[in-house]
């Protein structure tokens, strides 16, 4: 029989952030958040399909699904939405149909052990119940995909069970069969072998692979499935999911695009945006070294690497930062060399005589030995200190007062020296620093200065630090068009003052 579903040019991606991603400990999306995430995933990222929820979970789940369906129908995207349902005598079918859904992803048992132990039923009983629900779904005009939960365990323990189940599914209208590695137990060679077995027995099946990351092999397993001819792969943004999570979207997209002769429809330039949005909504941050989307993955620290890039881009691969709307950075610290410093000076349009450059580099290394993070925004201040010349400060926080209490709203007053003017303003806020920033914005607005929006605020103290330990506050400010995000750092034993030092640095970098 013709293998018409194998080795198609495009790999379909079903994103299940809104369903399986919600099984991440501590993550629950509101109906409004689900709708916004669905718009981003289908609109900006252009994933092929979206699993938006589970039947019969809660009234909030029903509301969220309905909102997404109504939006999708207005944009002719309703057929790309899918909802998890259960073998429950048609109750899930009714729930999904009443919510406006068109596709049910029916959760069934893909291993004999799950069937007999969890359900307490014989395989024949389970097969019969599954077929009845599929036929009922068809009578209500729902397309049906079938999940074989614990498929990986079923293939390991009793392929006959899986084979018989798939043979039964040939009797009813099923669009796709979804193959979960539910416990993340497979290796890439097993994925390839098991898919070859299934395609040999059922060459016309349209199959999806649904991987979990318990052994850290999920992207390798998904890539093996793609090379074996799988029609679709399931993902979540940032790898959200139970335990170690599901297949992360970003690394799979680039692996398919760069390491196979197949491709995806996903817009790579939106991957970073999606990561930021899901981090904010879920409250789950990505590690700094997460492939493609981690905060530091396009930062070179070693001076040798900076030198190689300067001479011939020797330390770059196909994952160029510009491909994802990002830029390469060269970290400054104890491992920095002349090339790292030169790269940063070039970015800032600064030139130093060789002797002065050497002294600045020595100071950067000294600070790095103390474990202080040195950012490009610190360079003008380091240079000023090294040259023992006053920094050309256009803006100086001359004085400030912040009052706060258990039953009082935080209030801040600031006095700012701006060129030859003294500006004063007061404001309340949601916290001490918020009140301070609102007062600063109010004062500088009088001279036409508009400040960038704060994007990230990170506070660090040494492990085991006492109450008088130094605090390092690092603030990321919104990037201007065509520029990289501005990062400034302040260090002081007072957390608020450290933030104000970082803010003053920003003011001098963005004002004329």
For each residue, the residues with C-beta under 8 A, 3 or more apart:
1: 203 204
2: 203 204
3: 6 7 199 203 204 229
4: 204
5: 8 204 205 206 207 229 231
6: 3 199 203 229
7: 3 229 262
8: 5 11 231 262
9: 262 263
10: 48 262 263 264 265
11: 8 226 230 231 232 233 256 262 263 264
12: 48 49 208 231 232 233
13: 47 48 49 232 233 234 235 249 252 253 264 265 266
14: 47 48 49 50 51 82 208 232 233 234 235
15: 18 41 45 47 49 50 51 234 235 236 237 249
16: 19 20 21 50 51 210 234 235 236 246
17: 20 21 37 41 235 236 237 240 278
18: 15 21 22 29 34 37 38 41 50 51 52 53 64 68
19: 16 22 51 52 53 54 83 84
20: 16 17 23 51 234 236 240 241 242 246
21: 16 17 18 24 27 236 237 240 241 246 278 282
22: 18 19 27 28 29 240
23: 20 27 241 242
24: 21 27 240 241 242 245 282 284
25: 242
26: 283 284
27: 21 22 23 24 240 282 283 284
28: 22
29: 18 22 33 34 37 64 281 282
30: 33 34 60 64
31: 34 35 60 63 64 67
32: 35 36 67
33: 29 30 36 37 281
34: 18 29 30 31 37 38 52 53 64 65 67 68
35: 31 32 38 39 64 67 68 71
36: 32 33 39 40 277 281
37: 17 18 29 33 34 40 41 277 278 281
38: 18 34 35 41 42 50 52 68 71 72 81
39: 35 36 42 43 44 71
40: 36 37 43 44 45 270 273 274 277
41: 15 17 18 37 38 44 45 47 50 237 274
42: 38 39 45 46 47 50 72 77 80
43: 39 40 46 75
44: 39 40 41 267 270 273 274
45: 15 40 41 42 249 266 267 270 271 274
46: 42 43 265 266 267
47: 13 14 15 41 42 50 235 249 265 266
48: 10 12 13 14 80 232 265
49: 12 13 14 15 80 81 82 232
50: 14 15 16 18 38 41 42 47 68 80 81 82
51: 14 15 16 18 19 20 82 83 84 105 234
52: 18 19 34 38 64 65 68 69 81 82 83
53: 18 19 34 57 61 64 65 68 83 84
54: 19 57 61 83 84 85
55: 83 84 85 86 91 92 95 96 104
56: 86 88 91 92 95
57: 53 54 61
58: 61 62
59: 62 63
60: 30 31 63 64
61: 53 54 57 58 64 65
62: 58 59 65 66 95 99
63: 31 59 60 66 67
64: 18 29 30 31 34 35 52 53 60 61 67 68
65: 34 52 53 61 62 68 69 83 99 100 101
66: 62 63 69 70 99 100
67: 31 32 34 35 63 64 70 71
68: 18 34 35 38 50 52 53 64 65 71 72 81
69: 52 65 66 72 73 78 81 99 100 101
70: 66 67 73 74 100
71: 35 38 39 67 68 74 75
72: 38 42 68 69 75 77 78 80 81
73: 69 70 76 77 78 100
74: 70 71
75: 43 71 72
76: 73
77: 42 72 73 80 81
78: 69 72 73 81 100 102
79: 102 103
80: 42 48 49 50 72 77
81: 38 49 50 52 68 69 72 77 78 101 102 103
82: 14 49 50 51 52 101 103 104 105 145
83: 19 51 52 53 54 55 65 96 99 101 103 104 105
84: 19 51 53 54 55 104 105 107 147
85: 54 55 88 92 93 95 96 104 105 106 107 133 137
86: 55 56 91 92 106 107
87: 106 107 108 126 129 130 133
88: 56 85 91 92 133
89: 129 132 133
90: 93 94 132 133 136 137
91: 55 56 86 88 94 95
92: 55 56 85 86 88 95 96 104 106 133
93: 85 90 96 97 104 133 136 137 140 142
94: 90 91 97 98 140
95: 55 56 62 85 91 92 98 99
96: 55 83 85 92 93 99 101 104 142
97: 93 94 100 101 140 141 142
98: 94 95
99: 62 65 66 69 83 95 96
100: 65 66 69 70 73 78 97
101: 65 69 81 82 83 96 97 104 142
102: 78 79 81 141 142 143
103: 79 81 82 83 142 143 144 145 175
104: 55 82 83 84 85 92 93 96 101 137 142 143 144 145
105: 51 82 83 84 85 145 146 147 178
106: 85 86 87 92 130 133 134 137 144 145 146 147
107: 84 85 86 87 147 149
108: 87 126 130 146 147 148 149 165
109: 114 115 118 119 126 148 149 150
110: 114 147 148 149 150 151 153 154 162 165 179 180 182
111: 114 115 149 150 151 153 154 157 158 161 162
112: 115 116 123 154 157 158 161
113: 116 117 150 153 154 157
114: 109 110 111 117 118 119 149 150 153 154
115: 109 111 112 118 119 121 122 123 126 161
116: 112 113 119 120 121 122 123
117: 113 114 120
118: 109 114 115
119: 109 114 115 116 126
120: 116 117
121: 115 116 125 126 129
122: 115 116 125 126
123: 112 115 116 126 127 161 164 165
124: 127 128
125: 121 122 128 129
126: 87 108 109 115 119 121 122 123 129 130
127: 123 124 130 131 164 165 168
128: 124 125 131 132
129: 87 89 121 125 126 132 133
130: 87 106 108 126 127 133 134 146 168 169
131: 127 128 134 135 168 169 171 172
132: 89 90 128 129 135 136
133: 85 87 88 89 90 92 93 106 129 130 136 137
134: 106 130 131 137 138 144 146 169 172 173 174
135: 131 132 138 139 172
136: 90 93 132 133 139 140
137: 85 90 93 104 106 133 134 140 142 144
138: 134 135 141 142 144 172 173
139: 135 136
140: 93 94 97 136 137
141: 97 102 138
142: 93 96 97 101 102 103 104 137 138
143: 102 103 104 173 175
144: 103 104 106 134 137 138 172 173 174 175
145: 82 103 104 105 106 174 175 176 177 178 208
146: 105 106 108 130 134 169 174 176 177 178
147: 84 105 106 107 108 110 178 180 210
148: 108 109 110 151 154 162 165 177 178 179 180
149: 107 108 109 110 111 114 180 182
150: 109 110 111 113 114 153 154 180 182 183
151: 110 111 148 154 155 162 179 180 181 182
152: 155 156 179 180 181 182 183 185 186 190 194
153: 110 111 113 114 150 156 157 182 183 185
154: 110 111 112 113 114 148 150 151 157 158 159 161 162
155: 151 152 159 162 190 194 197
156: 152 153 185 190
157: 111 112 113 153 154 161
158: 111 112 154 161 162
159: 154 155 162 163 197
160: 163 164
161: 111 112 115 123 154 157 158 164 165
162: 110 111 148 151 154 155 158 159 165 166 198
163: 159 160 166 167 201
164: 123 127 160 161 167 168
165: 108 110 123 127 148 161 162 168 169
166: 162 163 169 170 177 198 201 202 205
167: 163 164 170
168: 127 130 131 164 165 171
169: 130 131 134 146 165 166 172 174 177
170: 166 167 202
171: 131 168
172: 131 134 135 138 144 169
173: 134 138 143 144
174: 134 144 145 146 169 177
175: 103 143 144 145 206
176: 145 146 206 207 208 231 232
177: 145 146 148 166 169 174 205 206 207 208
178: 105 145 146 147 148 207 208 209 210 234
179: 110 148 151 152 195 198 207 208 209 210
180: 110 147 148 149 150 151 152 210 211 212
181: 151 152 184 185 186 191 209 210 211 212 218 221
182: 110 149 150 151 152 153 212
183: 150 152 153 212 214
184: 181 211 212 213 214 215 217 218 243 244
185: 152 153 156 181 214 215
186: 152 181 190 191 194 211 217 221
187: 190 191 215 217 220 221
188: 191 192 217 220 221 223 224
189: 192 193 224
190: 152 155 156 186 187 193 194
191: 181 186 187 188 194 195 209 221 224 225 228
192: 188 189 195 196 224 225 227 228
193: 189 190 196 197
194: 152 155 186 190 191 197 198
195: 179 191 192 198 199 207 209 225 228 229 230
196: 192 193 199 200 228
197: 155 159 193 194 200 201
198: 162 166 179 194 195 201 202 205 207
199: 3 6 195 196 202 203 205 207 228 229
200: 196 197 203
201: 163 166 197 198
202: 166 170 198 199 205
203: 1 2 3 6 199 200
204: 1 2 3 4 5
205: 5 166 177 198 199 202
206: 5 175 176 177 231 232
207: 5 176 177 178 179 195 198 199 230 231 232
208: 12 14 145 176 177 178 179 230 231 232 233 234
209: 178 179 181 191 195 221 222 225 230 232 233 234
210: 16 147 178 179 180 181 233 234 246 247
211: 180 181 184 186 218 221 222 225 233 234 246 247
212: 180 181 182 183 184 218 241 242 243 244 245 246 247
213: 184 216 217 218 239 241 243 244 245 246 247 248
214: 183 184 185 243 244
215: 184 185 187
216: 213 244
217: 184 186 187 188 213 220 221
218: 181 184 211 212 213 221 222 239 246 247 248
219: 222 223 247 248 251 252 255
220: 187 188 217 223 224
221: 181 186 187 188 191 209 211 217 218 224 225
222: 209 211 218 219 225 226 233 247 252 255
223: 188 219 220 226 227 252 255 256 259 260
224: 188 189 191 192 220 221 227 228
225: 191 192 195 209 211 221 222 228 230 233
226: 11 222 223 229 230 233 256 260 262
227: 192 223 224 260
228: 191 192 195 196 199 224 225
229: 3 5 6 7 195 199 226
230: 11 195 207 208 209 225 226 233
231: 5 8 11 12 176 206 207 208
232: 11 12 13 14 48 49 176 206 207 208 209
233: 11 12 13 14 208 209 210 211 222 225 226 230 247 252
234: 13 14 15 16 20 51 178 208 209 210 211 246 247
235: 13 14 15 16 17 47 246 247 248 249 252
236: 15 16 17 20 21 239 240 241 245 246 247 248 249
237: 15 17 21 41 240 248 249 250 274 275 278
238: 248 249 275 278 279 282 284 286 290 293
239: 213 218 236 244 245 246 247 248
240: 17 20 21 22 24 27 236 237 245 246 278 282 284
241: 20 21 23 24 212 213 236 244 245 246
242: 20 23 24 25 212 245
243: 184 212 213 214
244: 184 212 213 214 216 239 241
245: 24 212 213 236 239 240 241 242 248
246: 16 20 21 210 211 212 213 218 234 235 236 239 240 241
247: 210 211 212 213 218 219 222 233 234 235 236 239 252
248: 213 218 219 235 236 237 238 239 245 251 252 290 291
249: 13 15 45 47 235 236 237 238 252 253 266 271 274
250: 237 253 254 271 275 290 291 292 293
251: 219 248 254 255 291 292
252: 13 219 222 223 233 235 247 248 249 255 256
253: 13 249 250 256 257 264 266 268 271
254: 250 251 257 258 268 291 292 319
255: 219 222 223 251 252 258 259 260
256: 11 223 226 252 253 259 260 262 263 264
257: 253 254 260 263 264 268
258: 254 255 318 319
259: 223 255 256
260: 223 226 227 255 256 257 263
261:
262: 7 8 9 10 11 226 256
263: 9 10 11 256 257 260
264: 10 11 13 253 256 257
265: 10 13 46 47 48
266: 13 45 46 47 249 253 270 271
267: 44 45 46 270 271
268: 253 254 257 271 323 324
269: 272 323 324 325
270: 40 44 45 266 267 273 274
271: 45 249 250 253 266 267 268 274 275 292 293 324
272: 269 275 276 293 324 325 326
273: 40 44 270 276 277 325
274: 40 41 44 45 237 249 270 271 277 278
275: 237 238 250 271 272 278 279 286 293
276: 272 273 279 280
277: 36 37 40 273 274 280 281
278: 17 21 37 237 238 240 274 275 281 282 284
279: 238 275 276 282 283 284 285 286
280: 276 277 283
281: 29 33 36 37 277 278
282: 21 24 27 29 238 240 278 279
283: 26 27 279 280
284: 24 26 27 238 240 278 279
285: 279
286: 238 275 279 290 293 294 295
287: 290 294
288: 294 295 296
289: 294 296 297
290: 238 248 250 286 287 293 294 297
291: 248 250 251 254 294 297
292: 250 251 254 271 297 319 324
293: 238 250 271 272 275 286 290 297 324
294: 286 287 288 289 290 291 297
295: 286 288
296: 288 289 299
297: 289 290 291 292 293 294
298: 321 326 327 328 329
299: 296 328 329 330 331
300: 305 306 309 315 328 329 330 331 340
301: 305 331 333 335 336 340
302: 305 306 335 337
303: 306 307 335 336 337 338 339 340
304: 307 308 337
305: 300 301 302 308 309 315
306: 300 302 303 309 310 330 336 337 339 340 342 343
307: 303 304 310 311 337 338 339
308: 304 305 311 312 313 314 315
309: 300 305 306 312 313 314 315 316 328 339 343
310: 306 307 339 342 343
311: 307 308 314
312: 308 309
313: 308 309 316
314: 308 309 311
315: 300 305 308 309
316: 309 313 320 328
317: 320
318: 258
319: 254 258 292 323
320: 316 317 323
321: 298 324 326 327 328
322: 325 326 327
323: 268 269 319 320
324: 268 269 271 272 292 293 321
325: 269 272 273 322
326: 272 298 321 322
327: 298 321 322 484
328: 298 299 300 309 316 321
329: 298 299 300 376 484
330: 299 300 306 336 339 340 343 344
331: 299 300 301 335 336 340 374
332: 336 340 341 344 364 368 374 375 376 378 379
333: 301 336 364 365 367 368 373 374
334: 365 368 369
335: 301 302 303 331 368
336: 301 303 306 330 331 332 333 340 341 361 364 365 368
337: 302 303 304 306 307 340 341 361
338: 303 307 341 342 357 361
339: 303 306 307 309 310 330 342 343
340: 300 301 303 306 330 331 332 336 337 343 344
341: 332 336 337 338 344 345 357 360 361 364
342: 306 310 338 339 345 346 357
343: 306 309 310 330 339 340 346 347
344: 330 332 340 341 347 348 376 379
345: 341 342 348 350 351 352 357 379
346: 342 343 349
347: 343 344 376
348: 344 345 376 379 380
349: 346
350: 345 379 380 383
351: 345
352: 345 356 357 360 383
353: 356 357
354: 357 358
355: 358 359
356: 352 353 359 360 383 386 387
357: 338 341 342 345 352 353 354 360 361
358: 354 355 361 362
359: 355 356 362 363 386
360: 341 352 356 357 363 364 379 382 383 386
361: 336 337 338 341 357 358 364 365
362: 358 359 365 366
363: 359 360 366 367 382 385 386
364: 332 333 336 341 360 361 367 368 374 382
365: 333 334 336 361 362 368 369
366: 362 363 369 370
367: 333 363 364 370 372 374 382
368: 332 333 334 335 336 364 365 371 372 374
369: 334 365 366
370: 366 367
371: 368 462
372: 367 368 472 491
373: 333 472 474 489
374: 331 332 333 364 367 368 378 382
375: 332 378 474 487 488 489
376: 329 332 344 347 348 379 487
377: 380 486 487 488 489 505 506 509
378: 332 374 375 381 382 488 489 505
379: 332 344 345 348 350 360 376 382 383
380: 348 350 377 383 384 391 508 509
381: 378 384 385 391 505
382: 360 363 364 367 374 378 379 385 386
383: 350 352 356 360 379 380 386 387
384: 380 381 387 389 390 391
385: 363 381 382 388
386: 356 359 360 363 382 383
387: 356 383 384
388: 385
389: 384
390: 384 393
391: 380 381 384 508
392:
393: 390 396 508
394: 418 419 507 508 511 512
395: 416 417 418 444 504 507 508 511
396: 393 416 417 504
397: 400 414 415 416 440 500 503 504 507
398: 415 416 417 422
399: 414 415
400: 397 412 413 414 415 436 439 500
401: 412 413
402: 410 411 412 432 435 436 496
403: 408 410 411 412
404: 408 410 411 431 432
405: 408
406:
407:
408: 403 404 405 411
409: 428 429
410: 402 403 404 428 429 430 431 432 434 435
411: 402 403 404 408 426 427 428 429 435
412: 400 401 402 403 426 427 428 429 432 435 436 438 439
413: 400 401 424 425 426 439
414: 397 399 400 423 424 425 426 436 439 440 443
415: 397 398 399 400 422 423 424
416: 395 396 397 398 422 423 424 440 443 444
417: 395 396 398 421 422 423
418: 394 395 421 422 423 444 447 449 511
419: 394
420:
421: 417 418 447
422: 398 415 416 417 418
423: 414 415 416 417 418 443 444 446 447
424: 413 414 415 416 443
425: 413 414 439 440 442 443 446
426: 411 412 413 414 439 442
427: 411 412 435 438 439 442
428: 409 410 411 412 435 438
429: 409 410 411 412 432 433 434 435 436 437 438
430: 410 434 435
431: 404 410 434 435
432: 402 404 410 412 429 435 436 496
433: 429 436 437 496 499 500
434: 410 429 430 431 437 438
435: 402 410 411 412 427 428 429 430 431 432 438 439
436: 400 402 412 414 429 432 433 439 440 496 499 500 503
437: 429 433 434 440 441 454 503
438: 412 427 428 429 434 435 441 442
439: 400 412 413 414 425 426 427 435 436 442 443
440: 397 414 416 425 436 437 443 444 451 503 507
441: 437 438 444 445 451
442: 425 426 427 438 439 445 446
443: 414 416 423 424 425 439 440 446
444: 395 416 418 423 440 441 447 449 450 451 507 511
445: 441 442 448 449 450
446: 423 425 442 443
447: 418 421 423 444
448: 445
449: 418 444 445 510 511
450: 444 445
451: 440 441 444 506 507 510
452: 477 478 479 480 486 506 510
453: 477 478
454: 437 457 475 476 477 478
455: 476 477 478 485
456: 474 475 476
457: 454 473 474 475 476 499
458: 473 474 475
459: 471 472 473 474 495 498
460: 471 472 473 474
461: 465 469 470 471 472
462: 371 465 469 470
463:
464:
465: 461 462 469 470
466: 469
467:
468: 493
469: 461 462 465 466 493
470: 461 462 465 491 492 493
471: 459 460 461 491 492 493 494 495 498
472: 372 373 459 460 461 489 490 491 498
473: 457 458 459 460 489 490 491 495 498 499 501 502
474: 373 375 456 457 458 459 460 487 488 489 502
475: 454 456 457 458 487 488 489 499 502 503 506
476: 454 455 456 457 485 486 487
477: 452 453 454 455 485 486 487 488 506 510
478: 452 453 454 455 485 486
479: 452 483 484 485 486
480: 452 483
481:
482:
483: 479 480 486
484: 327 329 479
485: 455 476 477 478 479
486: 377 452 476 477 478 479 483 506 509 510
487: 375 376 377 474 475 476 477
488: 375 377 378 474 475 477 502 503 505 506 509
489: 373 375 377 378 472 473 474 475 502 505
490: 472 473 497 498 499 500 501 502 503 504 505
491: 372 470 471 472 473 498 501
492: 470 471 495 497 498 501
493: 468 469 470 471 497
494: 471 497 498
495: 459 471 473 492 498 499
496: 402 432 433 436 499 500
497: 490 492 493 494 500 501
498: 459 471 472 473 490 491 492 494 495 501 502
499: 433 436 457 473 475 490 495 496 502 503
500: 397 400 433 436 490 496 497 503 504
501: 473 490 491 492 497 498 504 505
502: 473 474 475 488 489 490 498 499 505 506
503: 397 436 437 440 475 488 490 499 500 506 507
504: 395 396 397 490 500 501 507 508
505: 377 378 381 488 489 490 501 502 508 509
506: 377 451 452 475 477 486 488 502 503 509 510
507: 394 395 397 440 444 451 503 504 510 511
508: 380 391 393 394 395 504 505 511
509: 377 380 486 488 505 506
510: 449 451 452 477 486 506 507
511: 394 395 418 444 449 507 508
512: 394
